[in-house]
Amino acid sequence: MRRPLHYAAQVAEALRTETIGGVIMLIATVLALIWANSPWSGAYEALRSVVVPGPLHLTLYEWAADGLLAIFFFVAGVELKEEFVHGELSRFRDAILPVVAALAGMVVPALIYVGVSWGVPNAARGWAIPTATDIAFALAVLAVTASALPMALRAFLLTLAVVDDLGAIIVIALFYGDKPSFLPLLAAVVVLAVFGLLQRRRVRSAFLYVLLGVAAWVLLHEAGIHPTVAGVACGLLMNVDGDPSPAARADHVVRPVSAGFAVPVFAFLAAGVPLDLSALEGVFTDRIALGVLLGLVVGKFVGVFGGAWLSVRLGFARISPDLVWRDIAAVSVLAGIGFTVSLLIGDRAYQGDTGVTTAVLMASVIASLLAAALLRIRVRTRARDDI
């Protein structure tokens, strides 16, 4: 019995690293694409559309997008709380560079999308699709290709992605939910308040917190607000004081579930789209899909790098002495990996539109390859300069 538990602990520890989580998500994506482009593609669509028995009558895909991603957003919320209290976001002078870069990295892609898709019916629904950066995927690429670069670069990307995720969560709550129903919303606020109060009093009962989190999720779903908001709200309410803190203990348990199950299952059920020549060509003829592609690949780079450069140029931020602008430029390209959150927003805006999904996948692949090449160049350049 001890040996299986030992192996389970090793697997969980591996899943706490960005590299392993990113690789599993990539494998899930590739498997989905293979199945969706095989003679058995009908079975893939049938699987996505299976209605899970229960009072909510959600399909398997909806459970992944609304339910499993709440686990991912809980981890993001815990990470964000830690950054606010003890990390980069706790010091204004250090935080302002990635914060401004993140905000500009949301605004510029949205403007590019609007400019490209202007005049297309219902195009305004998709303005937020290219504004998100995928934390897991981006950090995995950085870890695989450029682990030798200074830790300050990872801190910049992590803070950038966390602020970006917070912005995406706010956007989903405000623009991609239904008209809120007051009573369930009020009940959800009360449940979350109890959750926060118990955290402040350091009550230790995992079962109680899970019960409250699930209750908040159901109530927000019934209120017409995207229920993943419950995940980030619970994460932000976690207590980060102590050694180990309640937030650290929760993160230690939940992160492997997020990286090894929740995100890969969502990727598997979301990424399966036809990728024949006509579908790929359609991205460049459909102005909504093209706006998503250019917003992620071009807009993210221009926004993130431009925002960082401008904030330093104007004198209210500083770049780490361990970094140069070419390092920031490479990571700015990496920010074009939208994937998880972009796919989620895309589905909320245009449910079932394979063109938008294809555009997000293409942009994420292009951004990954370009950033990986630039980061490898930076690694070799730094190694040569150190000789």
N, C-alpha and C positions, 0 to 999 in steps of 0.2 A: 504493500500500500504506500510505503514511503517513497518508492521510486517514481510512480506516476505523479505524486504530488510534487516531487522535486522537478520533474520535467515540466509540469504545469507552471511552476514558479519561474522556470527559465524562459518559457514561452511568453509569459506575462511581462517579464523584465525586458525581453527583446521588443515587445510591442510598445513599450514606453519610449522607444527611440523613433525619431522622425523618419529615419531611413527605412526601417522595416515596415512601418505603417504606410509610407508612400509606395513601397514596392507592392504590398498586398493590394492597395487601392488600384495600382496600375494593372496588376494581374486580373483583378475583377473587371476592370474596364475592357481589357483585351478579350477576355472570355465573353463578355456581353456583346462586343462587336463581332466576334467570330460567330456566335450563335445567331445574332440578328441578321447576319449576311450569309447564312447557310440555308440549305433546303428546308430546315426545320424552324425557320424564322417565325412561323405561325405559332409554334409552341411557346416561343419566347414571349410574344405578345399576349398569348393566353395566360401565361404565368403572371405577367405584370397586372393583368386585369382580374385575377382571382379575388373575389370578395371574401374577406376574412369574417367568419361568423361573429356576431356581437352587436351591441346596440348602436355602434357608430357607423356600421356598414361601409367601411373603408376597404379599398382594394389593397393588394399586397404592396404595390408601388406607393400608394398614399400612406400606408403605415411606415414605409421606409422614409419617405420625404418628411412626413409630419411627426412620426414617432421616433425612429432611430436617430434622425438628425438632431432631435432634442438632446440626445446624449452627447453628440459632438459639440453642440452649443453650450452644454453645461461645462464641458472641459474648457471651451473658449472663455466662458464667463469666469471660471476659477482662475485661469491664466491672466485674464484682464484685471481681476481683483488683486492678484498678487503684484502685477505691474503697477497698479495704482498706489498700493500701500508700501511695497518694498522695492519695486523694480525701477525700470527706466522712467515710467510715468510719474513716479513720486518726486522727481527732481525736474523742475520746469526747464532749466537750462539744457539738460540732457534730453528731455522728452520732446521739446518743441520741434527738433529736426524731423524725426520720423512721424510726428503727429501732423505737421504741416504737409509733409510728403504724402501721407496717407489721404488727407483731405483733398489735396490737389489731384491725387491719383484716383479719386472718385469723381471729381468734378469734370476733369478733362475728358475721360472716356465717355461720360454721359453727353458732353457737348459734341464730341465727334460722332457719337451714335445719332444724336438728334440732327446734326448737319447732314449726315449721309442718308438718313431715312426720312427726311423732311417731306411731307406731302403724301406719304404712304398711309393708307387707312389703318387705324389702330396702332401705328408705329409708336405713339407716345406711351403705350403700355410697357414697352420694353426698355425704357431709358436706363434702368438700373442694372440690367443684365451684365454689362461690361465693367461695372464698378467694383467688383469683388475680387479679392485675392485668396486663393486656397492656401491656408496655413500649412496643412500637412504635406501637400504636394510640393510647395515652394521650399519648405525647410528640408524635405527629403532630397530634392535636387541639389540644394546648397551643401548638405551633408555628404552626399555621394561625390560631388565634383570638386568641392573646395573646402574640405575640412581643415586644410592647412592655413587658410586665411584667418586673420585676427577674429577673436570672439566678438569684437565690437561690431563686425559686419552681421553676424547672426543676431545680435541684440537689436540692431537697426531693423533687420527684416522681421524679427519676431514682433517688435513693438508696432511696426508698420502694419503687419498683418492683423494683429489684435485690434488696433484702432479701426482698421478697415472692416473687420468682422463686426465690431460694435456698430459702425455706420450701416452695414448691411442689415443687421438685426433691426435697427430703428426704421430703415427703409421698408423692410418686409412688414413690420408692425403697422406702419402708417399708410402704406400705399398698396399693399398686396393682401390685405385681409378683407373680409366682408364688413358690412356696416355693423359696428359693435352692438351686442345685446347687453343692456346695462346690468341686469341682475347677475348673470354668470360672471361678467367682468368684475363686479363688486365682490362676489364670492371668491374669485381668484385672487384679488388683492388681499382679502382677509387671510386666505390660506398662505400666501407668500409672506404676509406680515408675521404670522405664527411661525413660519419656517425661520425667518430672520431673528425673531425673538428667542427661539430655542437655540439658535447658533450663538447669539450673544451670551446666553446663559450656559453655553458649553454642554448642553444636553447630548449625551452620547447614545444614540439609538438609530442605527442605520435603517432599520425597518420603518421607523416613524418618518424619517426624512424622505425615504422612497415613497411612502404612502402620500405624504404632503405634495411631493413633486408630481406624482401621477395625478392627484386631485387637481392641482393647478393646471396641468396639461389638459385634462378633460374639460375643465371650466373655460379655459381660454379657447379651446376648440369650439365649444358651444357658444361662446361669446362672439365668434366670427373673427378672432384674431389668430394669426398663424401660431399654432401651439408650440413651435420651437422657441418662442419667446419665453416660455416657462423654463426651458433649459438654461438659457443665459441668465434669467432672473435668479434662479436658485444658485447658479455659480457665483454671481455677484454678491449674494447674501451670505456666502460661506465665510467663516471666521478664519483669517490668515495669520492670527497671532498664536505663538507657542511653537514648541519644537518637539515633535512635529505638530503643526497646526491641524485643525479639523479639515481645512481646505486641502492641505498636503496629503492627509490620509485618504480623503475622498478621491483626489486626483490619482493617487497611487492605485486605487481599486478600479476607477471608472475608465481611465485613459486606455488600458489594454482592450476593454470592451469597445470603446469608440474606434480605436485604430484597427483592431482585429476583426470586428464584426459590423458595427453600425455603419461606418463610412463605406467599407467595401460592399456591403449589401446594397446601400443606396446607389453606389457607383454602378454596380452590376445591373440594377433595375432601371437606372436612368440613362446609361450610356449606349444602350443597344439601338443604334440607328443604321439604316441602310447607307453604305459608303461606296456605292457604285459611281461611275464617272459622272452620271447626270446629277447625282446628289452633291458631289463635290463642286461641280460647275454651278449648281444652283446657289451655292453660298455667294458667288460673285455676281449673280444676276438678281438675287433677292436682296433688296436694299436694307431690309431689317437684319438679315443674317450678316450681310457685309458690314453694317454698322457695328454689330457685335464683334465681329472679327477685328476690324480696325480699331475699335474702342479698346479691346484688350491688348492687342499687339503694339499698336502705336500710342494710343491714348494713355495707357498705364505708364509706359516709359516716359513720355513727355510730362505727364502729370507728376509722377513720383520724383524723377530727376529734376524737373523744373522747379517743383515746390521746394525740394531740399536746397538746390542751388540758390534760389531767390531768398530763402529764409536766412542763409548764411551771408549772402551778399548784402542784405539789408541790416545785418548786424544783430538780430535777435535770436540766432541759433549758432551752434558751432559744430563742426565736424570733428569726430574723434581723431586725435593725433596718430592713431594706428591705421587710419584709412586715408585713401586718396580718392579723387572724384571718379577715377575709372572703376574703383570697387563699387561705389554707389551706382554708377551707370549699369554695371552688370546685374546688380540686384534689382534695379529699376526695370530691366527687361524681364527678370524672373517674376516680378509682380503681375505680369500679364497672364499668369496661370490662374484662370478663374475657377473652372471645374465645379467643385461641390456646390458652393453658394450660387454661382452663376447659373448652373443647371437648375437649382431650386427656384431662383427668381424667374428663370426662363419658363419653367413649367407653370408657375403662378400667372405669368403674363400671357403665355400662348400655349396652353395645355395641348400636348400632342403634336406640336410643331417640330418635326425632325430637322428642319433647316436651321433653326436656332440652336438645337442640340449639336448638330454637326459643326456649326460655326464656333461654339464654345470649345468643342474637342479639338478642332483644327488650331484655334488660337492658343490653347494650352500646350499642344504639341510644339507649335512654332516657338512660343515663348520659352518652353523648356529647353529645346535644342539650341536656340540662340544664346540663352543665358548660360547653359552648360559650357558651350564653346568659349564664351567670354570669360567665364570664371576659371576655366582651365588655363587660358592665356594668362590671367592674373596670377595664378598659382606659379606657373613657370617663370613669369617675369620677376615675381618676388623672390623665388628661389635663386634665380640668376643674379639678382641684385645683392643677395645676402652672401654670395660666394666671395 
